[in-house]
Amino acid sequence: MAGDQATATASPALRGTIEVPADKSMSHRALILGALAKGTTSISGLLEGQDVLDTAAAVRAFGATAERCAPGEWRVTGGAWRSPPTAIDCGNSGTGVRLLMGAAAGFDLEAVFTGDRSLTRRPMDRVLAPLRTMGAEVEASEGGRLPVRLRGGRLCGIHFRNDKASAQIKSAILLAGLRSEAAVEVLEPAPSRDHSENMLRAFGCDVEVEETADGRLVRLGRQRSLTAATLQIPGDPSSAAFPLVAALISPGSNLTVRSVMVNPLRAGLFTTLAEMGADLRFLDQRSMSGEAVADIAVRSSPLRGVEVPAERAPSMIDEYPILAIAAAFARGRTVMHGIGELRVKESDRLAAILAGLAACGIEAWEEGDTLIVDGLGGPPVGGAKVLAHDDHRIAMSFLVMGLASERAISVDSANMIDTSFPGFARTMGSIGARIA
């Protein structure tokens, strides 16, 4: 990659066996829960992208220790949090800032949270509203955005209906509730990813889940103190999506991605690709730190358009940009419902997807919260310079498209890819991809 720009050109068949970076969602949670727990937590395979490193710096500012012992190997010693001496800068990470605000709200402290230009445009009221209900004092910038000043401690209980199916909202509430003795419940009409529940149990917290007529009810039990744990973080399915789709659309490809988390609440993309006709196999299925893990083998496959139901969106919300690329190569129309949340991610991803596809010769449009892509049943023309809007998933998605398009595709900004997939171009190059 030259400077902040990157270009992908048509590549030969992609072949080999690779690993992708550790799961970002779990990495944030491992650092935060370790910083709340009594004792020293050992973490193997932590994602060392900038988003997670910002969370490590944040927990240090709150008084925990977070020490890197070797690549991916960390020790975190927790305890009671205190007011940090300066503002907590969460960089580009929505997960980091929302979970940290939840965790901090349980302590008698005051903290200011901020982030980069992209993060300060993203909505925070979705998390701040339930924290206020629990008793935290919060002052937000115009529109409920960062910077946010939070004063925590002495929280009461809450019964919250999580209509957005947001794991970040649920997790913030659960983390805040660790310091309360009152009832803390989150009702989810549609279930969101459950990494927080799984990891809280690994730290000794009592988390109860009940399926009710109104949805999935998650509540904290009486045992809420955390004890240090030993964790191993599996590969991120959101990162694995890029080489997997690249192999699907590149003729003759045969690729295996090792040790990928396949939690059912994160596997929506895999389900959708299988419906599209992908030759996708899960090998050596096993458990790692309470999460389902497998090696995923994929061969290039002719894909067909499908209709993706809205209820699947929470299990694949970060994967719609790369799914849109797969849809462009598929035969027929792909309709993706319930994806309005894409408008408030690191960028307006829906707008970025539509603009990028149009520039590369693909017809696509939005109807409310639905994205529709008319696939060509083969490679698009490409030949565009796509604006990534400083969004790592938009950049990686269109670079993958360029690997199998008729003409090269460039993205205007690629340095931010390291926030979630350090060494992306190098990893892809090891299987034959041409990205420079």
BELHUUR-V972843 format. One record per residue. N is the residue number from 0. PSI is psi in whole degrees, 0 to 359 (none if undefined). Layout:
<<N;PSI> <N;PSI>>
//
This chain:
<<0;133> <1;117> <2;227> <3;0> <4;152> <5;150> <6;135> <7;134> <8;160> <9;130> <10;159> <11;181> <12;139> <13;124> <14;147> <15;189> <16;127> <17;168> <18;149> <19;164> <20;156> <21;158> <22;128> <23;318> <24;314> <25;325> <26;315> <27;312> <28;322> <29;317> <30;315> <31;314> <32;322> <33;324> <34;342> <35;344> <36;157> <37;127> <38;190> <39;121> <40;135> <41;129> <42;127> <43;138> <44;23> <45;136> <46;125> <47;38> <48;166> <49;323> <50;314> <51;323> <52;327> <53;323> <54;322> <55;317> <56;324> <57;314> <58;330> <59;318> <60;331> <61;356> <62;355> <63;167> <64;140> <65;107> <66;129> <67;119> <68;330> <69;170> <70;118> <71;354> <72;120> <73;152> <74;134> <75;126> <76;124> <77;190> <78;194> <79;132> <80;153> <81;168> <82;128> <83;153> <84;335> <85;174> <86;145> <87;112> <88;110> <89;12> <90;242> <91;5> <92;110> <93;320> <94;313> <95;309> <96;320> <97;320> <98;321> <99;321> <100;319> <101;312> <102;317> <103;331> <104;337> <105;348> <106;155> <107;82> <108;171> <109;135> <110;148> <111;132> <112;135> <113;185> <114;191> <115;182> <116;320> <117;314> <118;326> <119;353> <120;352> <121;148> <122;134> <123;346> <124;331> <125;329> <126;322> <127;325> <128;308> <129;329> <130;322> <131;317> <132;326> <133;350> <134;358> <135;145> <136;125> <137;132> <138;116> <139;161> <140;175> <141;134> <142;14> <143;36> <144;171> <145;156> <146;151> <147;133> <148;127> <149;134> <150;121> <151;187> <152;153> <153;52> <154;151> <155;185> <156;181> <157;146> <158;110> <159;132> <160;114> <161;73> <162;335> <163;356> <164;44> <165;120> <166;332> <167;318> <168;309> <169;314> <170;319> <171;318> <172;314> <173;318> <174;319> <175;321> <176;347> <177;332> <178;9> <179;152> <180;358> <181;169> <182;131> <183;114> <184;143> <185;121> <186;129> <187;105> <188;324> <189;128> <190;139> <191;171> <192;144> <193;30> <194;324> <195;315> <196;313> <197;317> <198;325> <199;321> <200;322> <201;334> <202;7> <203;7> <204;143> <205;108> <206;124> <207;139> <208;128> <209;131> <210;119> <211;174> <212;336> <213;355> <214;196> <215;121> <216;121> <217;127> <218;150> <219;135> <220;195> <221;322> <222;105> <223;354> <224;145> <225;141> <226;140> <227;148> <228;168> <229;122> <230;146> <231;125> <232;121> <233;174> <234;148> <235;121> <236;331> <237;325> <238;321> <239;334> <240;326> <241;307> <242;329> <243;313> <244;323> <245;318> <246;324> <247;322> <248;356> <249;111> <250;139> <251;4> <252;150> <253;107> <254;145> <255;130> <256;121> <257;149> <258;53> <259;135> <260;132> <261;35> <262;128> <263;332> <264;4> <265;4> <266;17> <267;322> <268;317> <269;318> <270;315> <271;317> <272;320> <273;319> <274;331> <275;354> <276;11> <277;138> <278;91> <279;123> <280;143> <281;117> <282;151> <283;55> <284;136> <285;183> <286;143> <287;116> <288;42> <289;5> <290;143> <291;135> <292;149> <293;161> <294;133> <295;120> <296;136> <297;143> <298;150> <299;140> <300;143> <301;127> <302;154> <303;151> <304;148> <305;171> <306;124> <307;117> <308;152> <309;326> <310;348> <311;346> <312;316> <313;334> <314;1> <315;27> <316;327> <317;351> <318;359> <319;325> <320;316> <321;331> <322;323> <323;326> <324;314> <325;320> <326;327> <327;328> <328;344> <329;159> <330;120> <331;189> <332;135> <333;129> <334;122> <335;111> <336;156> <337;37> <338;27> <339;333> <340;337> <341;338> <342;344> <343;34> <344;205> <345;331> <346;180> <347;89> <348;328> <349;314> <350;320> <351;321> <352;312> <353;315> <354;317> <355;317> <356;317> <357;319> <358;335> <359;7> <360;20> <361;132> <362;125> <363;150> <364;167> <365;146> <366;98> <367;236> <368;29> <369;135> <370;131> <371;128> <372;125> <373;105> <374;156> <375;347> <376;22> <377;189> <378;138> <379;171> <380;316> <381;219> <382;19> <383;160> <384;111> <385;137> <386;117> <387;347> <388;38> <389;34> <390;117> <391;321> <392;327> <393;315> <394;310> <395;322> <396;313> <397;337> <398;321> <399;318> <400;319> <401;338> <402;340> <403;8> <404;166> <405;323> <406;156> <407;151> <408;133> <409;154> <410;145> <411;339> <412;127> <413;348> <414;329> <415;351> <416;329> <417;346> <418;331> <419;334> <420;73> <421;136> <422;25> <423;308> <424;321> <425;315> <426;314> <427;323> <428;330> <429;343> <430;7> <431;359> <432;142> <433;94> <434;124> <435;none>>
//
